[in-house]
Amino acid sequence: MFERPVAPRRFVSMSIEVMVADESHAVYADEICEEVFVSARERGTGIARRTPEYIIGKMTEGKAVIAISDDGRFAGFSYIESWGGKQYVANSGLIVAHAFRGIGLAMRIKKRIFQLSREKFPDAKIFSITTGAAVMKMNHELGFRPVPFSELTDDPLFWKGCQGCRNYPILESNNFRMCLCTGLLFDPQEHLHIINPVNENLK
């Protein structure tokens, strides 16, 4: 007798905590790197590869946000990095585990990493580069605007971080002025009327 396949479990009602990561979350570093790699391969777009050691470093420095389900599973991640003498901060590596997609978790992580950036570097310009329409939309809702790469940091160490991306030859051939990614920038001087840009419940 034919049995109907069991429907995949939905996680809408599951509690997922979005928090600033610390050293206790190092156990998820390998899984985070694998999720980033698989997602990049599926999308056919470039995402700079990061090592587990790099991810653990972000956690230890308090420069990362992680989402964990109430049964202890990794659900999502993002991290920040400062550049140009802390004049610029990059929001990078936003990823949601496959099992937890489609429930609005990416926006929760994006809001928390944005808030963390504002807390740690209140005067810095915040930027990201992405090929994803969903990330562009989330950034726009937080006050980011698309900009040419010339308005982003000129710190060579940042652009060196793109070497793990499959599209790096395109960036290099254009003398780091353009690539397939879109640059997005939040300048706090353009939002002085906003006391707290993130005022929603983040959990």
GUMARKE-445768 format. One line per field, with one value per atom (N, C-alpha, C, O): residue number from 0; residue in one letter; x, y, z. Coordinates in Angstrom, 3 decimals. Layout:
// residues N
num [NUM/...] .
residu [A/...] .
u [X/...] .
v [Y/...] .
w [Z/...] .
//
This chain:
// residues 203
num [0/0/0/0/1/1/1/1/2/2/2/2/3/3/3/3/4/4/4/4/5/5/5/5/6/6/6/6/7/7/7/7/8/8/8/8/9/9/9/9/10/10/10/10/11/11/11/11/12/12/12/12/13/13/13/13/14/14/14/14/15/15/15/15/16/16/16/16/17/17/17/17/18/18/18/18/19/19/19/19/20/20/20/20/21/21/21/21/22/22/22/22/23/23/23/23/24/24/24/24/25/25/25/25/26/26/26/26/27/27/27/27/28/28/28/28/29/29/29/29/30/30/30/30/31/31/31/31/32/32/32/32/33/33/33/33/34/34/34/34/35/35/35/35/36/36/36/36/37/37/37/37/38/38/38/38/39/39/39/39/40/40/40/40/41/41/41/41/42/42/42/42/43/43/43/43/44/44/44/44/45/45/45/45/46/46/46/46/47/47/47/47/48/48/48/48/49/49/49/49/50/50/50/50/51/51/51/51/52/52/52/52/53/53/53/53/54/54/54/54/55/55/55/55/56/56/56/56/57/57/57/57/58/58/58/58/59/59/59/59/60/60/60/60/61/61/61/61/62/62/62/62/63/63/63/63/64/64/64/64/65/65/65/65/66/66/66/66/67/67/67/67/68/68/68/68/69/69/69/69/70/70/70/70/71/71/71/71/72/72/72/72/73/73/73/73/74/74/74/74/75/75/75/75/76/76/76/76/77/77/77/77/78/78/78/78/79/79/79/79/80/80/80/80/81/81/81/81/82/82/82/82/83/83/83/83/84/84/84/84/85/85/85/85/86/86/86/86/87/87/87/87/88/88/88/88/89/89/89/89/90/90/90/90/91/91/91/91/92/92/92/92/93/93/93/93/94/94/94/94/95/95/95/95/96/96/96/96/97/97/97/97/98/98/98/98/99/99/99/99/100/100/100/100/101/101/101/101/102/102/102/102/103/103/103/103/104/104/104/104/105/105/105/105/106/106/106/106/107/107/107/107/108/108/108/108/109/109/109/109/110/110/110/110/111/111/111/111/112/112/112/112/113/113/113/113/114/114/114/114/115/115/115/115/116/116/116/116/117/117/117/117/118/118/118/118/119/119/119/119/120/120/120/120/121/121/121/121/122/122/122/122/123/123/123/123/124/124/124/124/125/125/125/125/126/126/126/126/127/127/127/127/128/128/128/128/129/129/129/129/130/130/130/130/131/131/131/131/132/132/132/132/133/133/133/133/134/134/134/134/135/135/135/135/136/136/136/136/137/137/137/137/138/138/138/138/139/139/139/139/140/140/140/140/141/141/141/141/142/142/142/142/143/143/143/143/144/144/144/144/145/145/145/145/146/146/146/146/147/147/147/147/148/148/148/148/149/149/149/149/150/150/150/150/151/151/151/151/152/152/152/152/153/153/153/153/154/154/154/154/155/155/155/155/156/156/156/156/157/157/157/157/158/158/158/158/159/159/159/159/160/160/160/160/161/161/161/161/162/162/162/162/163/163/163/163/164/164/164/164/165/165/165/165/166/166/166/166/167/167/167/167/168/168/168/168/169/169/169/169/170/170/170/170/171/171/171/171/172/172/172/172/173/173/173/173/174/174/174/174/175/175/175/175/176/176/176/176/177/177/177/177/178/178/178/178/179/179/179/179/180/180/180/180/181/181/181/181/182/182/182/182/183/183/183/183/184/184/184/184/185/185/185/185/186/186/186/186/187/187/187/187/188/188/188/188/189/189/189/189/190/190/190/190/191/191/191/191/192/192/192/192/193/193/193/193/194/194/194/194/195/195/195/195/196/196/196/196/197/197/197/197/198/198/198/198/199/199/199/199/200/200/200/200/201/201/201/201/202/202/202/202] .
residu [M/M/M/M/F/F/F/F/E/E/E/E/R/R/R/R/P/P/P/P/V/V/V/V/A/A/A/A/P/P/P/P/R/R/R/R/R/R/R/R/F/F/F/F/V/V/V/V/S/S/S/S/M/M/M/M/S/S/S/S/I/I/I/I/E/E/E/E/V/V/V/V/M/M/M/M/V/V/V/V/A/A/A/A/D/D/D/D/E/E/E/E/S/S/S/S/H/H/H/H/A/A/A/A/V/V/V/V/Y/Y/Y/Y/A/A/A/A/D/D/D/D/E/E/E/E/I/I/I/I/C/C/C/C/E/E/E/E/E/E/E/E/V/V/V/V/F/F/F/F/V/V/V/V/S/S/S/S/A/A/A/A/R/R/R/R/E/E/E/E/R/R/R/R/G/G/G/G/T/T/T/T/G/G/G/G/I/I/I/I/A/A/A/A/R/R/R/R/R/R/R/R/T/T/T/T/P/P/P/P/E/E/E/E/Y/Y/Y/Y/I/I/I/I/I/I/I/I/G/G/G/G/K/K/K/K/M/M/M/M/T/T/T/T/E/E/E/E/G/G/G/G/K/K/K/K/A/A/A/A/V/V/V/V/I/I/I/I/A/A/A/A/I/I/I/I/S/S/S/S/D/D/D/D/D/D/D/D/G/G/G/G/R/R/R/R/F/F/F/F/A/A/A/A/G/G/G/G/F/F/F/F/S/S/S/S/Y/Y/Y/Y/I/I/I/I/E/E/E/E/S/S/S/S/W/W/W/W/G/G/G/G/G/G/G/G/K/K/K/K/Q/Q/Q/Q/Y/Y/Y/Y/V/V/V/V/A/A/A/A/N/N/N/N/S/S/S/S/G/G/G/G/L/L/L/L/I/I/I/I/V/V/V/V/A/A/A/A/H/H/H/H/A/A/A/A/F/F/F/F/R/R/R/R/G/G/G/G/I/I/I/I/G/G/G/G/L/L/L/L/A/A/A/A/M/M/M/M/R/R/R/R/I/I/I/I/K/K/K/K/K/K/K/K/R/R/R/R/I/I/I/I/F/F/F/F/Q/Q/Q/Q/L/L/L/L/S/S/S/S/R/R/R/R/E/E/E/E/K/K/K/K/F/F/F/F/P/P/P/P/D/D/D/D/A/A/A/A/K/K/K/K/I/I/I/I/F/F/F/F/S/S/S/S/I/I/I/I/T/T/T/T/T/T/T/T/G/G/G/G/A/A/A/A/A/A/A/A/V/V/V/V/M/M/M/M/K/K/K/K/M/M/M/M/N/N/N/N/H/H/H/H/E/E/E/E/L/L/L/L/G/G/G/G/F/F/F/F/R/R/R/R/P/P/P/P/V/V/V/V/P/P/P/P/F/F/F/F/S/S/S/S/E/E/E/E/L/L/L/L/T/T/T/T/D/D/D/D/D/D/D/D/P/P/P/P/L/L/L/L/F/F/F/F/W/W/W/W/K/K/K/K/G/G/G/G/C/C/C/C/Q/Q/Q/Q/G/G/G/G/C/C/C/C/R/R/R/R/N/N/N/N/Y/Y/Y/Y/P/P/P/P/I/I/I/I/L/L/L/L/E/E/E/E/S/S/S/S/N/N/N/N/N/N/N/N/F/F/F/F/R/R/R/R/M/M/M/M/C/C/C/C/L/L/L/L/C/C/C/C/T/T/T/T/G/G/G/G/L/L/L/L/L/L/L/L/F/F/F/F/D/D/D/D/P/P/P/P/Q/Q/Q/Q/E/E/E/E/H/H/H/H/L/L/L/L/H/H/H/H/I/I/I/I/I/I/I/I/N/N/N/N/P/P/P/P/V/V/V/V/N/N/N/N/E/E/E/E/N/N/N/N/L/L/L/L/K/K/K/K] .
u [0.845/0.000/0.878/1.844/0.521/1.306/1.075/-0.065/2.163/2.073/2.481/3.499/1.674/1.976/3.232/3.351/4.167/5.381/5.038/4.095/5.817/5.612/6.021/7.110/5.153/5.445/6.618/6.747/7.483/8.614/8.135/7.129/8.874/8.489/8.588/9.553/7.600/7.610/8.083/7.818/8.793/9.394/8.814/9.407/7.663/7.066/6.796/7.022/6.311/5.964/7.141/7.034/8.262/9.428/10.091/10.184/10.548/11.252/12.680/13.405/13.072/14.434/14.993/14.430/16.085/16.695/17.799/18.674/17.743/18.778/19.596/19.061/20.886/21.701/23.104/23.526/23.815/25.218/25.993/25.877/26.783/27.524/28.723/29.249/29.144/30.361/31.091/30.712/32.143/32.974/32.215/32.631/31.112/30.346/29.690/29.273/29.600/28.965/29.965/29.599/31.234/32.266/31.935/32.411/31.129/30.772/29.991/29.893/29.434/28.646/29.481/28.955/30.766/31.580/31.672/31.522/31.916/32.023/30.706/30.702/29.594/28.280/27.983/27.399/28.379/28.171/28.935/28.382/30.202/31.019/30.431/30.418/29.952/29.362/28.075/27.824/27.260/26.006/26.278/25.581/27.284/27.665/28.119/27.735/28.942/29.453/28.331/28.276/27.444/26.348/25.425/24.990/25.125/24.228/24.832/24.131/26.137/26.802/26.752/26.530/26.958/26.928/25.523/25.368/24.512/23.131/22.734/22.064/23.148/22.781/23.607/23.205/24.767/25.641/26.263/26.686/26.324/26.912/28.061/28.219/28.847/30.041/29.789/29.154/30.282/30.351/31.759/32.223/32.440/33.807/33.842/33.079/34.742/34.867/35.535/36.501/35.026/35.613/35.927/35.226/36.975/37.356/36.640/36.191/36.532/35.957/36.707/36.099/38.025/38.824/38.454/38.421/38.179/37.767/36.417/36.236/35.477/34.150/34.242/33.580/35.058/35.229/35.835/35.479/36.745/37.324/36.270/36.294/35.343/34.257/33.400/33.003/33.120/32.317/33.022/32.416/34.298/35.064/35.165/35.189/35.223/35.319/33.974/33.916/32.895/31.570/31.109/30.334/31.581/31.256/30.450/30.593/29.609/28.781/27.441/27.305/26.454/25.113/24.765/25.021/24.189/23.816/22.381/21.901/21.697/20.321/20.331/20.854/19.744/19.718/18.269/17.569/17.826/16.467/16.403/17.431/15.184/15.047/15.470/15.580/15.709/16.244/17.742/18.310/18.373/19.822/20.418/21.633/19.606/20.143/20.532/19.881/21.620/22.032/20.982/20.550/20.569/19.534/20.000/19.475/20.969/21.416/22.597/22.941/23.229/24.471/24.763/24.335/25.495/26.062/27.165/27.190/28.072/29.153/29.486/29.065/30.251/30.664/32.184/32.861/32.690/34.120/34.318/33.594/35.283/35.554/36.732/37.657/36.662/37.682/37.996/37.229/39.145/39.503/39.568/39.005/40.255/40.345/39.001/38.749/38.129/36.797/35.849/34.816/36.192/35.265/34.156/33.081/34.421/33.465/33.276/34.209/32.068/31.758/31.012/30.068/31.441/30.773/29.870/30.286/28.626/27.719/27.892/27.594/28.363/28.745/28.241/27.820/28.300/28.083/26.695/26.539/25.671/24.316/23.880/23.876/23.516/23.101/22.009/22.047/21.035/19.994/20.049/20.049/20.095/20.134/18.893/17.806/19.065/17.982/16.690/15.607/16.788/15.590/14.792/13.647/15.371/14.712/14.415/14.205/14.401/14.130/12.630/11.833/12.273/10.881/10.036/8.810/10.661/9.895/10.310/9.988/11.019/11.401/12.635/12.905/13.387/14.547/15.672/16.382/15.843/16.919/16.795/17.796/15.569/15.378/15.676/16.215/15.342/15.658/17.164/17.663/17.885/19.342/19.917/20.818/19.392/19.875/19.667/20.558/18.520/18.255/19.210/19.699/19.470/20.335/21.779/22.467/22.271/23.652/23.801/24.850/22.750/22.759/22.800/23.577/21.980/21.962/23.310/23.804/23.904/25.211/26.273/27.147/26.194/27.127/26.986/27.979/25.742/25.491/25.943/26.409/25.800/26.225/27.750/28.273/28.452/29.906/30.598/31.648/30.016/30.645/29.599/29.219/29.128/28.004/28.256/27.306/29.503/29.804/30.235/30.462/30.348/30.849/29.766/28.580/30.192/29.310/29.239/30.263/28.022/27.822/27.561/26.773/28.221/28.011/27.991/28.447/27.456/27.522/27.574/27.164/28.080/28.037/27.346/27.633/26.447/25.635/25.151/25.074/24.827/24.158/22.700/21.964/22.275/20.941/19.891/20.071/18.795/17.707/17.091/16.720/16.979/16.378/17.210/16.664/18.540/19.425/19.338/19.345/19.255/19.107/17.832/17.836/16.757/15.479/15.569/15.077/16.192/16.333/17.173/16.836/18.267/19.106/18.343/18.459/17.571/16.791/15.834/15.674/15.201/14.254/14.942/14.299/16.240/16.994/17.652/18.319/17.472/18.006/19.260/19.866/19.667/20.810/20.410/19.237/21.408/21.177/22.265/23.396/21.931/22.959/23.970/23.609/25.231/26.306/27.360/27.454/28.156/29.296/30.359/30.399/31.202/32.238/33.159/33.789/33.248/34.113/33.664/34.454/32.388/31.883/32.065/31.724/32.600/32.872/34.328/35.068/34.723/36.095/37.104/36.868/38.237/39.324/40.407/41.509/40.083/41.029/41.339/40.434/42.577/42.901/42.645/42.419/42.674/42.423/40.984/40.718/40.036/38.656/38.521/37.929/39.070/38.937/39.744/39.403/40.808/41.551/40.666/40.830/39.717/38.802/37.894/37.277/37.804/36.971/37.685/37.096/38.942/39.713/39.116/39.314/38.389/37.770/36.503/35.927/36.060/34.833/35.142/36.181/34.241/34.443/34.458/34.976/33.884/33.828/35.008/35.039/35.970/37.101/37.836/38.229/38.040/38.714/37.988/38.624/36.653/35.881/36.181/36.410/36.179/36.487/37.892/38.108/38.834/40.229/40.420/41.156/39.754/39.906/39.323/39.699/38.400/37.806/38.467/37.911/39.678/40.463/39.668/39.789/38.842/38.067/37.025/36.593/36.630/35.609/34.210/33.228/34.097/32.786/32.924/33.996/31.810/31.764/30.304/29.485/29.961/28.571/27.768/26.539/28.455/27.776/27.326/27.878/26.313/25.868/26.349/26.205/26.917/27.330/26.155/25.410/25.987/24.899/25.487/26.312/25.064/25.690/24.651/23.647/24.906/24.140/25.083/26.053/24.792/25.593/24.826/23.761/25.331/24.582/24.320/23.370/25.146/24.930/23.666/23.145/23.182/21.953/20.710/19.588/20.917/19.796/19.863/19.545/20.271/20.429/19.111/19.102/17.991/16.684/16.210/15.232/16.903/16.512/17.306/18.526/16.626/17.303/17.714/18.842/16.783/17.067/16.439/15.245/17.245/16.708/16.047/15.188/16.417/15.845/15.078/15.666/13.768/12.986/11.968/11.032/12.145/11.214/11.758/12.959/10.899/11.326/12.135/11.627/13.405/14.307/14.313/15.050/13.517/13.515/12.281/12.104] .
v [-1.203/0.000/1.250/1.350/2.189/3.415/4.290/4.535/4.757/5.649/7.051/7.244/8.016/9.403/9.822/9.564/10.462/10.907/11.870/12.656/11.787/12.694/14.091/14.292/15.051/16.437/16.942/16.602/17.756/18.291/19.139/19.844/19.050/19.788/21.280/21.751/22.028/23.480/24.067/23.516/25.197/25.758/27.121/27.865/27.445/28.751/28.953/30.038/27.906/28.041/27.771/27.968/27.324/27.038/28.333/29.283/28.370/29.543/29.546/28.561/30.656/30.820/32.105/33.183/31.985/33.152/33.706/32.973/35.004/35.700/36.499/37.373/36.206/36.796/37.115/36.630/37.932/38.180/36.915/36.390/36.430/35.184/35.407/36.515/34.337/34.353/33.030/32.208/32.833/31.638/30.334/29.285/30.391/29.167/28.640/27.483/29.492/29.091/28.570/28.314/28.410/27.935/26.562/26.210/25.793/24.445/24.476/23.458/25.636/25.750/26.246/26.360/26.541/27.183/26.347/26.881/25.052/24.191/24.171/24.227/24.092/24.046/25.357/25.356/26.464/27.768/27.841/28.256/27.438/27.467/26.572/26.941/25.413/24.490/25.058/24.924/25.691/26.277/27.398/27.520/28.213/29.295/28.721/29.219/27.669/27.061/26.460/26.672/25.716/25.069/26.114/25.963/27.168/28.215/28.924/29.229/29.188/29.844/28.965/29.456/27.666/26.739/26.651/26.585/26.651/26.578/27.821/27.730/28.963/30.225/30.507/31.290/29.863/30.119/31.487/32.020/32.068/33.394/33.300/32.302/34.338/34.319/34.739/35.763/33.956/34.337/34.001/32.874/34.979/34.744/33.634/33.652/32.663/31.550/32.000/32.761/31.535/31.813/30.497/29.504/30.495/29.291/29.253/30.287/28.064/27.984/28.859/29.439/28.954/29.778/31.254/31.978/31.690/33.077/33.341/34.367/32.414/32.553/32.574/33.379/31.693/31.651/32.964/33.446/33.533/34.824/35.911/36.711/35.947/36.937/36.733/37.699/35.477/35.175/35.644/36.282/35.320/35.669/37.178/37.665/37.912/39.371/40.047/41.265/39.272/39.867/40.607/41.558/40.176/40.840/39.936/39.994/39.105/38.202/38.001/38.164/37.644/37.338/35.932/35.566/35.155/33.788/33.537/34.104/32.682/32.281/30.804/29.980/30.474/29.096/28.731/29.494/27.565/27.106/26.593/26.339/26.444/26.023/24.581/24.151/23.824/22.473/22.422/21.347/23.602/23.672/23.640/23.491/23.774/23.734/25.110/26.115/25.124/26.355/26.751/25.920/28.021/28.491/29.630/29.787/30.423/31.530/32.257/32.040/33.140/33.775/35.008/35.104/35.954/37.087/37.682/37.459/38.436/39.035/40.430/40.815/41.175/42.520/42.611/41.852/43.556/43.821/45.302/45.907/45.902/47.329/47.525/46.715/48.651/48.934/50.422/51.234/50.767/52.171/52.914/54.002/52.342/53.009/53.147/54.137/52.155/52.090/53.145/53.434/53.721/54.652/53.895/54.442/52.644/51.805/50.494/49.967/49.986/48.677/47.887/48.388/46.645/45.784/44.792/44.136/44.679/43.607/42.490/42.679/41.340/40.289/38.916/38.712/37.983/36.570/36.193/35.184/36.975/36.637/35.313/35.157/34.367/33.049/32.506/32.696/31.827/31.124/29.668/29.348/28.781/27.351/26.938/27.474/25.988/25.581/25.245/25.611/24.568/24.115/25.252/25.051/26.452/27.569/28.736/29.864/28.462/29.531/29.718/28.810/30.917/31.206/31.606/31.622/31.933/32.325/33.699/34.060/34.466/35.819/35.915/36.971/34.834/34.839/35.719/36.350/35.771/36.582/38.043/38.686/38.569/39.966/40.173/41.215/39.211/39.335/39.384/40.184/38.515/38.516/39.820/40.405/40.272/41.505/42.691/43.530/42.772/43.869/43.829/44.864/42.614/42.514/42.819/43.452/42.386/42.692/44.180/44.770/44.780/46.223/46.965/47.906/46.552/47.178/47.014/47.953/45.823/45.587/46.501/47.007/46.703/47.611/49.032/49.726/49.460/50.819/50.968/52.032/49.892/49.939/50.021/50.804/49.222/49.158/50.300/50.773/50.745/51.776/52.824/52.905/53.630/54.542/55.594/56.096/55.934/56.970/56.409/57.167/55.107/54.491/54.370/54.247/54.409/54.090/52.570/51.888/52.046/50.602/50.216/50.863/49.169/48.784/47.268/46.522/46.853/45.445/45.396/46.339/44.294/44.054/42.714/41.746/42.662/41.458/41.330/42.313/40.104/39.858/39.471/39.264/39.373/38.872/39.964/40.941/39.796/40.783/40.888/41.980/39.761/39.781/40.608/41.358/40.473/41.250/42.732/43.585/43.037/44.430/45.035/46.174/44.278/44.762/45.007/46.022/44.086/44.255/45.478/46.246/45.660/46.832/48.121/49.091/48.127/49.317/49.676/50.853/48.679/48.933/49.506/50.161/49.265/49.787/51.131/51.698/51.641/52.957/52.948/53.998/51.783/51.710/52.218/52.196/52.674/53.063/52.446/52.270/52.118/51.577/52.656/53.804/52.274/53.219/52.535/51.308/53.312/52.721/52.303/52.821/51.383/50.891/52.006/51.865/53.109/54.224/54.864/55.546/54.655/55.202/54.240/54.562/53.060/52.092/52.236/53.063/51.437/51.526/51.230/50.394/51.939/51.636/50.803/50.653/50.267/49.436/48.177/47.379/47.979/46.823/45.484/44.485/45.444/44.197/43.730/42.528/44.696/44.295/43.604/42.529/44.220/43.666/42.380/41.524/42.240/40.985/39.840/38.695/40.167/39.156/38.581/37.536/39.251/38.758/37.704/37.144/37.435/36.505/35.101/34.354/34.742/33.424/33.338/32.259/34.450/34.483/34.115/34.501/33.372/32.949/34.126/34.011/35.277/36.438/37.388/38.466/36.998/37.894/38.357/39.522/37.505/37.987/39.158/40.020/39.188/40.306/41.578/42.635/41.469/42.619/43.133/44.339/42.224/42.603/43.251/44.230/42.701/43.251/44.659/45.423/44.996/46.337/47.250/48.275/46.854/47.658/47.970/49.051/46.981/47.047/48.167/48.622/48.601/49.648/49.074/49.754/47.830/47.229/45.719/45.192/45.038/43.591/43.198/44.051/41.928/41.517/41.908/41.959/42.182/42.614/44.068/44.853/44.402/45.785/46.287/45.592/47.485/48.095/48.817/49.523/48.644/49.266/49.956/49.374/51.193/52.002/52.649/53.183/52.596/53.348/54.374/54.020/55.656/56.750/57.347/57.927/57.227/57.742/59.238/59.725/59.975/61.410/61.730/62.842/60.762/60.957/60.573/60.723/60.072/59.582/60.118/59.403/61.364/61.923/62.062/62.157/62.076/62.204/60.890/60.863/59.793/58.490/58.205/58.052/58.133/57.885/56.425/56.111/55.536/54.097/53.456/53.155/53.245/52.705/51.350/50.997/50.585/49.250/49.264/49.125/49.431/49.560/48.458/48.573/47.379/46.277/45.203/45.157/44.361/43.208/42.286/41.786/42.055/41.311/39.832/39.092/39.376/37.947/37.284/36.077] .
w [0.000/0.000/0.000/0.755/-0.857/-0.960/0.260/0.654/0.852/2.002/1.574/0.910/1.964/1.645/2.394/3.591/1.709/2.394/3.530/3.439/4.581/5.712/5.290/4.754/5.530/5.158/5.973/7.149/5.362/6.109/7.275/7.192/8.343/9.542/9.303/8.701/9.769/9.662/10.976/12.045/10.893/12.077/12.439/13.221/11.875/12.120/13.600/14.135/14.265/15.674/16.597/17.807/16.044/16.855/17.292/16.515/18.532/19.025/18.499/18.636/17.901/17.396/17.994/17.805/18.705/19.342/18.458/17.999/18.226/17.471/18.476/19.158/18.570/19.630/19.125/18.075/19.885/19.597/19.943/21.050/18.989/19.192/20.107/20.205/20.774/21.578/21.399/20.565/22.190/22.012/22.226/21.734/22.951/23.191/21.914/21.858/20.889/19.636/18.608/17.461/19.015/18.100/17.524/16.445/18.232/17.768/16.460/15.774/16.107/14.882/13.694/12.587/13.901/12.857/11.590/10.491/11.719/10.534/9.760/8.530/10.482/9.837/9.120/8.036/9.717/9.081/7.760/6.741/7.780/6.561/5.481/4.306/5.865/4.894/4.308/3.110/5.145/4.670/3.680/2.673/3.957/3.043/1.704/0.646/1.756/0.525/-0.315/-1.526/0.323/-0.396/-1.011/-2.153/-0.266/-0.760/-1.963/-2.927/-1.905/-3.033/-4.271/-5.378/-4.087/-5.221/-5.817/-7.036/-4.968/-5.448/-6.236/-7.264/-5.749/-6.392/-7.633/-8.493/-7.725/-8.854/-8.806/-9.832/-7.607/-7.440/-6.457/-5.754/-6.419/-5.583/-4.159/-3.910/-3.223/-1.822/-1.366/-1.542/-0.778/-0.347/0.698/1.664/0.492/1.425/2.715/2.682/3.847/5.147/5.841/5.652/6.638/7.355/8.703/9.195/9.303/10.647/11.646/12.545/11.490/12.401/12.280/13.275/11.063/10.850/11.522/12.178/11.356/11.947/13.473/14.128/14.031/15.485/15.989/17.064/15.209/15.579/15.686/16.621/14.735/14.786/16.034/16.685/16.362/17.545/18.818/19.679/18.922/20.117/20.311/21.441/19.207/19.264/19.513/19.676/19.542/19.704/18.477/18.575/17.308/16.049/15.128/13.907/15.716/14.916/15.595/16.807/14.784/15.268/14.808/13.661/15.694/15.361/15.779/16.760/15.029/15.348/15.696/14.945/16.849/17.334/17.669/18.335/17.205/17.508/18.933/19.562/19.439/20.830/21.069/22.217/19.989/20.159/19.851/19.658/19.808/19.715/18.334/18.199/17.294/15.941/15.425/15.711/14.652/13.988/12.959/12.160/12.973/12.050/11.147/10.045/11.586/10.750/11.361/12.523/10.554/10.994/10.156/9.006/10.740/10.024/10.892/12.102/10.284/11.065/10.535/9.445/11.333/10.947/10.983/11.677/10.219/10.186/9.963/9.173/10.641/10.474/9.527/9.469/8.775/7.771/7.774/8.291/7.183/7.032/8.340/8.461/9.344/10.640/11.324/12.012/11.139/11.739/11.177/11.780/10.025/9.369/8.642/8.393/8.305/7.595/8.346/8.950/8.296/8.857/7.796/7.186/7.579/6.607/7.313/8.269/6.843/7.254/6.238/5.058/6.672/5.731/6.166/7.305/5.217/5.516/5.983/6.670/5.630/6.068/5.445/4.224/6.301/5.832/6.752/7.967/6.145/6.900/6.499/5.310/7.479/7.191/6.410/6.624/5.509/4.616/5.358/4.902/6.472/7.190/7.791/8.195/7.862/8.541/7.596/8.042/6.314/5.362/5.162/5.396/4.723/4.422/5.608/5.505/6.748/7.943/8.455/9.587/7.634/8.015/8.888/9.459/9.003/9.889/9.358/10.141/8.056/7.479/7.896/8.212/7.897/8.280/9.752/10.124/10.598/12.023/12.240/13.031/11.527/11.643/11.103/11.704/9.964/9.355/10.291/10.430/10.924/11.855/13.045/13.498/13.545/14.732/14.393/15.194/13.219/12.861/12.561/12.819/12.017/11.781/13.114/13.275/14.058/15.377/16.078/16.702/15.978/16.586/15.971/16.675/14.678/14.003/14.521/14.737/14.720/15.220/16.673/17.081/17.447/18.849/18.963/19.756/18.180/18.277/17.544/17.979/16.433/15.611/15.218/14.050/16.183/15.925/14.851/14.251/14.600/13.610/12.261/11.318/12.165/10.941/9.873/10.179/8.629/7.511/7.402/7.443/7.264/7.203/5.749/5.060/5.295/3.898/3.743/4.610/2.631/2.238/0.729/0.052/0.204/-1.235/-1.436/-0.731/-2.388/-2.561/-3.993/-4.730/-4.375/-5.650/-5.432/-6.397/-4.171/-3.850/-3.743/-3.016/-4.468/-4.437/-3.044/-2.614/-2.336/-0.999/-0.033/0.776/-0.114/0.757/0.406/1.294/-0.877/-1.294/-0.707/-0.238/-0.735/-0.208/1.293/1.785/2.027/3.471/3.794/4.695/3.060/3.287/3.009/3.757/1.941/1.598/2.733/3.057/3.335/4.419/5.654/6.474/5.791/6.929/6.631/7.496/5.425/5.091/4.242/4.030/3.748/2.849/1.467/1.094/0.721/-0.669/-1.544/-1.093/-2.791/-3.696/-4.056/-4.314/-4.069/-4.370/-5.234/-5.231/-5.975/-6.681/-5.671/-4.555/-6.058/-5.154/-4.663/-3.615/-5.406/-5.007/-3.701/-3.048/-3.302/-2.039/-0.877/0.261/-1.161/-0.108/0.333/-0.200/1.295/1.778/0.668/-0.204/0.725/-0.212/0.463/-0.064/1.627/2.366/1.550/1.305/1.127/0.286/0.968/0.286/2.298/3.004/2.831/2.799/2.718/2.484/1.136/1.037/0.111/-1.239/-1.387/-2.203/-0.604/-0.602/-0.122/-0.543/0.773/1.281/0.212/0.418/-0.928/-2.029/-2.869/-3.794/-2.555/-3.384/-3.402/-4.360/-2.353/-2.322/-3.145/-3.281/-3.694/-4.494/-5.940/-6.475/-6.567/-7.956/-8.918/-10.029/-8.496/-9.373/-9.183/-9.778/-8.366/-8.088/-9.351/-9.412/-10.355/-11.569/-12.238/-12.845/-12.127/-12.685/-11.917/-12.506/-10.601/-9.756/-10.031/-10.149/-10.130/-10.346/-11.715/-11.845/-12.738/-14.087/-14.203/-15.091/-13.296/-13.285/-12.258/-11.865/-11.830/-10.894/-9.619/-9.043/-9.190/-7.946/-7.940/-6.880/-9.132/-9.239/-9.411/-9.114/-9.889/-10.090/-10.202/-10.497/-9.960/-10.090/-10.296/-10.640/-10.094/-10.204/-8.969/-9.014/-7.878/-6.655/-6.766/-7.537/-5.979/-5.815/-4.465/-3.459/-4.432/-3.176/-2.531/-3.210/-1.230/-0.480/0.750/1.455/1.009/2.054/2.956/2.484/4.271/5.262/5.867/6.538/5.625/6.182/7.350/7.138/8.588/9.745/9.676/10.289/8.942/8.818/8.015/8.091/7.255/6.486/7.276/6.793/8.506/9.312/10.738/11.688/10.888/12.223/12.966/14.194/12.236/12.872/13.472/14.219/13.145/13.666/14.936/14.886/16.057/17.327/17.433/17.812/17.092/17.136/15.908/15.902/14.862/13.606/13.760/12.952/14.765/14.957/16.278/17.351/16.185/17.410/17.560/18.351/16.800/16.898/17.816/18.085/18.285/19.073/18.179/17.175/18.540/17.678/17.948/17.296/18.887/19.197/18.647/18.810] .
//
